[in-house]
């Protein structure tokens, strides 16, 4: 109703009120329809994650088929990751504004369409564009899964929904290698891109029917955080690209890497300063005052480093020392991936018991991961795929025990309006941690390889009859290479074990006891 100005009154300027906090509508009654929608979002997230991992594993076949140089192909991975992590940061805000179902369905359609078109790209520039678009669409999906689980699931099964989210950190990465092997060996390299299509179609139908349609909240655009977008988007993108291209370009010996990492950090600081005071931010920094959330985010970075390393180390070792193709590595990966479908619900059920303190479940999970890495550090150049089965068996329950308690700690006690902010924090840290882990592991591998190569060469040179040994030629070179790779892999296992143990040390200090949602 318009305001009426009384005679003689002095007109005043009325400031438009700020949009209310992003409080989700009252959740619908959970039933088969909502369960279908949640399963559809989970399927879309898994398909998107597999797409990212498959194209990494199958990159050699894609390069050969499309005539792409190795250095040029590295930009495919880096730019995809930059778009994906950036979308994780800003998608939760967009889901509140444009509605959860619209954003999820749009992301699924775009991800599927880009994947369908990638093999037909006429040149590298078009392929990179399609991968960037697909990365942005795929990165928007994991925050939607966490948001759906927090918003719609009743307390007694909410932890199981978060366990489904944990599949994206445990099940998806381990399944990427076996699927890449299947597509490239039997159906053709194009299916490394096309594999998103069948699952996306099913996910789209499930999401469209199962999720309720929220109204648009376009009034939020009046206070759109333009400054935050212009600072945060390039900050995240520059940091991701700098980390993934750092090793190839010799890190800070490259002016480009200096600009990317230095400029990215500066923009990130300015971004957080802006977010602190903005009335409608993308990130709510005040949430970090919650000890459990801060601990979960800190530990998440370490856990993802460990989970990425325990996939990379044996795969790289077998490929370099015994010339394993992905198809030969697949059984080892499947040994961890497939049991996750049983292990995750069991760990969620354990954490859902009021008497169980999830902090100690986390501690046991980290201890098992450390044990797996210590066992791996005993490796020798004679190790083949079967020698890693014991390590993989230990990780079956270790991985979900290290992830599900973090989700419980991060989300317990959140107000409904803080759900999208928690999702933005958790998913952005998840994406950035994987990128940082990749860059750090690449750097460690290079430096430990150089170190062991130098030491072994010096020892051989000091042996009596060294000239005769050197004359052995390629056979000796192959044995030295195998030894260097083995020693480097052993070093990495010990470093990863130390990280897992370090994360155990802060458990008695930082997080506080929480109870599962059903207990509340």
C-alpha positions in Angstrom: 0.0 0.0 0.0 1.6 3.4 -1.0 2.4 5.8 1.8 0.0 8.8 2.2 1.7 12.2 2.8 -0.5 14.3 5.2 -0.9 18.0 4.6 2.0 20.0 6.0 4.1 16.9 6.5 7.8 17.0 5.4 8.6 14.3 2.9 11.4 12.0 4.1 13.6 9.5 2.2 12.6 6.0 3.1 15.4 3.5 2.9 14.5 0.2 1.3 14.9 -2.5 3.9 17.5 -5.2 3.5 16.2 -8.5 2.2 15.5 -10.9 5.1 18.0 -13.7 5.8 17.9 -16.6 3.4 15.5 -18.7 5.4 14.4 -21.8 3.4 10.7 -22.5 3.1 9.3 -25.0 5.5 10.4 -28.4 4.4 8.0 -30.7 2.8 7.0 -34.0 4.4 9.7 -36.5 3.6 8.5 -39.4 1.5 9.1 -41.3 -1.7 9.0 -38.2 -3.8 11.6 -36.2 -1.8 13.7 -39.4 -1.5 13.7 -39.6 -5.3 14.7 -36.0 -5.6 17.6 -36.5 -3.1 18.7 -39.6 -4.9 18.7 -37.7 -8.2 20.9 -35.0 -6.8 23.3 -37.6 -5.4 23.4 -39.4 -8.8 24.1 -36.1 -10.6 27.0 -35.3 -8.1 28.5 -38.7 -8.6 28.3 -38.5 -12.4 29.9 -35.1 -12.4 32.7 -36.2 -10.1 33.4 -39.3 -12.2 33.5 -37.0 -15.3 36.3 -35.0 -13.7 38.3 -38.0 -12.6 37.8 -40.0 -15.8 39.0 -37.2 -18.1 42.1 -36.9 -15.9 42.9 -40.6 -16.1 42.0 -40.9 -19.8 43.9 -37.7 -20.7 46.6 -39.6 -22.6 44.1 -41.3 -24.8 42.2 -38.0 -25.4 45.4 -36.2 -26.3 46.4 -38.9 -28.8 43.0 -39.0 -30.4 42.6 -35.2 -30.7 46.2 -34.4 -31.4 46.7 -32.2 -28.3 50.2 -31.5 -26.9 50.9 -32.5 -23.3 51.4 -28.9 -22.1 48.2 -27.7 -23.9 46.3 -30.6 -22.3 47.3 -29.5 -18.8 45.2 -26.4 -19.3 42.1 -28.6 -19.8 42.5 -30.0 -16.3 43.5 -26.6 -14.7 40.7 -24.5 -16.2 38.1 -27.2 -15.5 39.1 -27.3 -11.9 39.1 -23.5 -11.7 35.5 -23.3 -13.0 34.4 -26.1 -10.7 35.8 -24.7 -7.5 34.5 -21.2 -8.3 31.0 -22.6 -8.9 31.1 -24.4 -5.5 31.7 -21.0 -3.8 28.8 -19.1 -5.4 26.2 -21.8 -6.2 24.6 -21.9 -2.7 23.8 -18.2 -2.9 22.3 -18.7 -6.4 20.2 -21.7 -5.2 18.4 -19.5 -2.6 17.8 -16.8 -5.2 16.7 -18.8 -8.2 15.5 -21.9 -6.3 17.2 -25.2 -5.5 15.4 -27.2 -8.2 15.9 -24.7 -11.0 19.6 -24.4 -10.3 20.2 -28.1 -9.9 18.3 -29.0 -13.1 20.0 -26.3 -15.1 23.4 -27.5 -13.9 22.6 -31.1 -14.9 21.5 -30.1 -18.4 24.5 -27.9 -19.0 27.0 -30.5 -17.7 25.4 -33.2 -19.9 25.2 -31.0 -23.0 28.9 -29.9 -22.7 30.0 -33.5 -22.3 28.0 -34.6 -25.3 29.7 -31.9 -27.5 33.3 -32.2 -26.2 34.4 -35.0 -28.6 33.2 -32.9 -31.6 35.2 -29.9 -30.6 37.0 -28.7 -33.8 40.0 -27.3 -31.9 41.6 -27.0 -28.5 40.0 -23.5 -27.8 36.5 -24.9 -28.3 37.3 -27.9 -26.2 38.6 -25.8 -23.4 35.5 -23.6 -23.5 33.3 -26.6 -23.3 35.3 -28.0 -20.4 35.1 -24.7 -18.5 31.3 -24.6 -19.0 31.1 -28.2 -17.8 33.3 -27.6 -14.9 31.1 -24.7 -13.7 28.0 -26.8 -14.0 29.5 -29.8 -12.3 30.9 -27.7 -9.5 27.5 -26.3 -8.7 26.1 -29.7 -7.9 27.9 -30.9 -4.7 26.6 -27.8 -2.7 23.1 -28.7 -3.8 23.4 -32.2 -2.4 24.5 -30.9 1.0 21.7 -28.3 1.0 19.0 -30.9 0.1 20.3 -33.2 2.8 20.3 -30.5 5.5 16.9 -29.0 4.5 14.7 -32.0 3.7 15.9 -35.0 5.6 14.2 -35.7 9.0 16.6 -35.9 12.0 16.6 -39.7 12.3 18.0 -40.2 8.8 19.8 -36.9 8.2 23.2 -38.4 8.9 22.6 -41.0 6.2 22.0 -38.3 3.7 25.2 -36.6 4.6 26.8 -40.0 4.2 25.6 -40.0 0.7 27.4 -36.7 0.2 30.5 -38.3 1.6 30.4 -40.7 -1.4 31.7 -37.8 -3.5 34.9 -37.8 -1.5 35.4 -41.6 -1.2 33.5 -43.6 -3.8 33.8 -41.2 -6.8 37.6 -40.7 -6.9 38.3 -44.5 -6.5 35.8 -45.4 -9.2 37.3 -42.9 -11.7 40.2 -45.1 -12.8 38.2 -48.3 -13.4 35.6 -46.5 -15.4 38.2 -44.7 -17.5 39.8 -48.1 -18.2 36.6 -49.5 -19.3 35.6 -46.7 -21.6 39.0 -46.3 -23.3 39.8 -50.0 -23.6 36.4 -51.2 -24.9 34.2 -48.4 -26.1 36.5 -45.6 -27.2 38.0 -42.4 -25.8 34.8 -40.4 -26.6 33.0 -42.2 -23.8 35.3 -40.5 -21.3 33.1 -37.5 -22.1 29.8 -39.2 -23.0 29.6 -41.2 -19.8 27.8 -38.2 -18.2 24.8 -38.4 -20.5 22.9 -41.6 -19.3 23.3 -40.8 -15.6 22.4 -37.1 -16.1 19.2 -38.0 -17.9 18.1 -40.2 -15.1 19.2 -37.6 -12.5 17.3 -34.8 -14.3 14.1 -36.8 -14.3 14.4 -37.7 -10.6 15.2 -34.1 -9.6 12.5 -32.5 -11.7 9.8 -34.8 -10.2 11.2 -35.2 -6.6 12.3 -31.8 -5.4 9.7 -29.2 -4.6 9.7 -25.9 -6.5 10.6 -22.9 -4.4 9.5 -19.4 -5.5 12.0 -17.1 -7.0 13.6 -14.6 -4.6 14.7 -12.0 -7.1 14.5 -9.3 -4.4 17.9 -10.5 -3.3 19.4 -9.2 -6.5 18.9 -5.6 -5.2 21.8 -6.3 -2.8 23.8 -8.5 -5.0 27.4 -8.7 -3.9 29.0 -7.5 -7.1 32.2 -6.5 -5.4 32.5 -9.9 -3.8 31.9 -11.6 -7.2 34.5 -9.5 -8.9 37.1 -10.2 -6.2 36.3 -13.8 -5.3 35.8 -15.3 -8.8 39.3 -14.3 -10.1 40.9 -15.0 -6.7 39.7 -18.6 -6.6 40.4 -19.1 -10.3 43.9 -17.7 -10.2 44.9 -19.8 -7.1 43.5 -23.0 -8.6 45.3 -22.5 -11.9 48.5 -21.4 -10.2 48.6 -24.6 -8.0 47.9 -26.9 -10.9 50.3 -25.3 -13.3 53.0 -24.6 -10.7 55.1 -27.7 -11.0 55.0 -27.7 -14.8 56.2 -24.1 -14.9 58.8 -24.4 -12.1 56.7 -22.5 -9.6 58.1 -19.1 -8.6 60.7 -19.2 -11.3 57.8 -18.4 -13.6 56.4 -14.9 -13.7 53.0 -16.3 -14.5 52.8 -18.4 -11.4 54.0 -15.5 -9.3 51.2 -13.4 -10.7 48.6 -16.1 -10.3 49.4 -17.1 -6.7 50.4 -13.6 -5.4 47.5 -11.8 -7.1 45.1 -14.6 -6.1 46.0 -14.3 -2.5 45.7 -10.6 -2.5 42.3 -10.7 -4.1 41.2 -13.4 -1.7 42.1 -11.2 1.3 40.1 -8.3 -0.2 37.2 -10.7 -0.9 37.0 -11.8 2.7 37.2 -8.2 3.9 34.2 -7.4 1.7 32.3 -10.5 2.8 32.7 -9.6 6.5 30.5 -6.5 6.3 28.3 -7.2 3.3 24.6 -7.6 4.3 24.0 -10.5 1.8 27.4 -12.2 1.4 28.4 -15.3 -0.4 30.5 -16.4 2.6 29.5 -15.8 6.2 32.9 -15.4 8.0 31.1 -15.1 11.3 30.4 -18.9 11.1 34.0 -19.6 11.6 33.6 -18.7 15.3 31.9 -22.1 15.6 34.8 -24.3 16.8 33.4 -27.5 15.3 32.9 -25.9 11.9 36.4 -24.5 11.9 37.9 -27.8 13.0 35.9 -29.7 10.3 37.1 -27.4 7.6 40.7 -27.5 8.8 40.7 -31.3 9.1 38.8 -31.7 5.8 41.8 -30.3 4.0 44.1 -32.8 5.5 41.7 -35.7 5.0 41.3 -34.9 1.3 45.1 -34.7 0.9 45.4 -38.2 2.4 42.6 -39.6 0.3 44.0 -38.2 -2.9 47.5 -39.5 -2.0 46.4 -43.0 -1.3 44.9 -43.2 -4.8 47.8 -41.4 -6.6 50.8 -43.2 -5.0 50.0 -46.8 -5.9 48.6 -45.9 -9.3 51.6 -43.9 -10.2 54.0 -46.5 -8.9 52.4 -49.4 -10.8 52.3 -47.3 -14.0 55.9 -46.2 -13.9 57.6 -49.4 -12.5 55.4 -52.1 -14.0 53.8 -50.3 -16.9 50.3 -50.9 -15.7 47.5 -49.4 -17.7 44.3 -48.1 -16.0 42.6 -51.4 -16.7 45.2 -53.3 -14.8 45.0 -50.9 -11.8 41.2 -51.0 -11.8 40.8 -54.1 -9.5 42.8 -52.4 -6.8 40.7 -49.2 -7.0 37.4 -51.2 -7.0 38.4 -52.9 -3.8 38.0 -49.6 -2.0 35.2 -48.0 -4.1 32.5 -50.7 -4.2 32.6 -51.6 -0.4 31.9 -47.9 0.3 28.3 -48.5 -0.6 28.1 -50.7 2.5 30.8 -49.1 4.7 29.3 -45.5 4.5 25.8 -46.5 5.8 27.4 -48.6 8.6 29.6 -45.7 9.7 26.6 -43.3 9.5 24.6 -45.7 11.7 27.5 -45.9 14.2 27.7 -42.0 14.4 23.9 -41.9 14.7 24.1 -43.6 18.1 23.9 -41.1 21.0 26.5 -42.9 23.1 29.1 -42.7 20.3 31.3 -39.7 20.3 32.0 -38.9 16.6 35.3 -37.3 17.5 36.7 -40.7 18.4 35.3 -42.3 15.3 37.2 -39.6 13.4 40.4 -40.4 15.4 40.1 -44.1 14.6 39.5 -43.4 10.9 42.6 -41.2 10.8 44.6 -43.8 12.7 43.6 -46.5 10.2 44.6 -44.2 7.3 48.0 -43.6 8.9 48.4 -47.4 9.4 47.6 -48.0 5.7 50.3 -45.5 4.7 52.9 -46.9 7.2 52.3 -50.4 5.7 52.7 -48.9 2.2 56.0 -47.3 3.2 57.5 -50.8 3.4 57.1 -51.3 -0.4 59.9 -52.6 -2.7 60.3 -52.5 -6.5 58.9 -56.1 -6.5 55.5 -55.0 -5.4 52.7 -55.5 -7.8 48.9 -54.9 -7.6 48.2 -57.7 -5.1 50.7 -56.3 -2.6 48.4 -53.2 -2.2 45.3 -55.2 -1.4 45.9 -55.2 2.4 46.4 -51.4 2.3 43.2 -51.0 0.3 41.3 -53.2 2.7 42.3 -51.1 5.7 40.9 -48.0 3.9 37.5 -49.5 3.3 36.2 -48.3 6.7 39.0 -45.8 7.3 37.8 -43.4 4.6 34.2 -43.0 5.7 35.2 -42.9 9.3 37.4 -39.9 8.5 34.7 -38.0 6.5 31.3 -38.6 8.1 32.3 -37.3 11.5 33.5 -34.1 9.9 30.1 -33.6 8.2 28.4 -34.2 11.6 30.6 -31.7 13.4 30.2 -29.1 10.7 26.4 -29.2 10.4 25.2 -30.0 13.9 23.4 -27.0 15.4 23.2 -24.9 12.3 20.3 -22.5 12.0 18.3 -23.2 8.8 19.3 -19.8 7.2 23.0 -20.8 7.7 22.7 -24.0 5.7 23.7 -22.4 2.4 26.7 -20.6 4.0 27.9 -23.8 5.6 27.5 -25.6 2.2 29.6 -22.8 0.5 32.3 -23.2 3.1 32.5 -26.9 3.1 32.4 -27.4 -0.6 34.8 -24.7 -1.5 37.3 -26.0 1.0 36.7 -29.5 -0.4 37.4 -28.3 -3.9 40.5 -26.1 -3.0 41.9 -28.9 -0.8 41.9 -31.3 -3.7 43.7 -28.7 -5.9 46.3 -27.9 -3.3 46.9 -31.6 -2.6 47.5 -32.2 -6.3 50.0 -29.3 -6.5 51.9 -30.3 -3.3 52.1 -33.9 -4.3 53.4 -33.0 -7.8 56.1 -30.9 -6.1 57.0 -33.6 -3.6 57.2 -36.3 -6.2 59.6 -34.2 -8.4 61.9 -33.2 -5.5 62.1 -36.7 -3.9 62.7 -38.2 -7.4 65.6 -35.8 -7.9 67.0 -36.5 -4.4 66.9 -40.3 -4.8 68.3 -40.1 -8.3 71.2 -38.1 -7.1 72.0 -40.3 -4.1 71.8 -43.5 -6.1 74.0 -42.1 -8.9 76.6 -41.0 -6.4 76.6 -44.4 -4.8 77.0 -46.2 -8.1 79.8 -43.9 -9.1 81.7 -44.6 -5.9 81.5 -48.4 -6.4 84.7 -50.3 -7.5 84.4 -51.0 -11.2 81.8 -48.3 -11.7 82.7 -47.9 -15.3 81.7 -51.6 -15.9 78.4 -51.1 -14.0 77.6 -48.0 -16.1 78.2 -50.1 -19.2 75.2 -52.2 -18.4 73.1 -49.5 -20.1 69.4 -49.6 -20.3 69.0 -52.5 -17.9 70.7 -50.6 -15.1 68.8 -47.4 -15.9 65.5 -49.3 -15.7 66.5 -50.8 -12.3 67.5 -47.3 -11.0 64.3 -45.8 -12.2 62.3 -48.5 -10.4 64.2 -47.9 -7.2 63.8 -44.1 -7.4 60.1 -44.4 -7.9 59.8 -46.9 -5.1 61.8 -44.8 -2.6 59.7 -41.7 -3.6 56.5 -43.6 -3.1 57.7 -44.8 0.3 58.5 -41.2 1.3 55.1 -40.0 0.2 53.4 -42.7 2.3 55.3 -41.6 5.4 54.5 -37.9 4.8 50.8 -38.8 4.4 50.9 -40.9 7.5 52.4 -37.9 9.4 49.6 -35.6 8.2 46.9 -38.1 9.3 48.6 -38.4 12.8 48.9 -34.6 13.0 45.2 -34.2 12.5 44.6 -36.7 15.3 46.5 -34.4 17.7 44.0 -31.5 17.4 40.9 -33.6 18.1 41.1 -33.4 21.9 41.8 -29.6 21.6 39.5 -28.0 19.1 36.1 -29.8 18.5 33.5 -30.1 21.1 31.1 -33.1 21.7 28.1 -33.1 19.5 25.1 -35.5 19.3 23.5 -36.9 16.2 20.4 -35.1 14.9 18.1 -37.9 16.0 19.4 -37.6 19.6 18.5 -33.9 19.6 
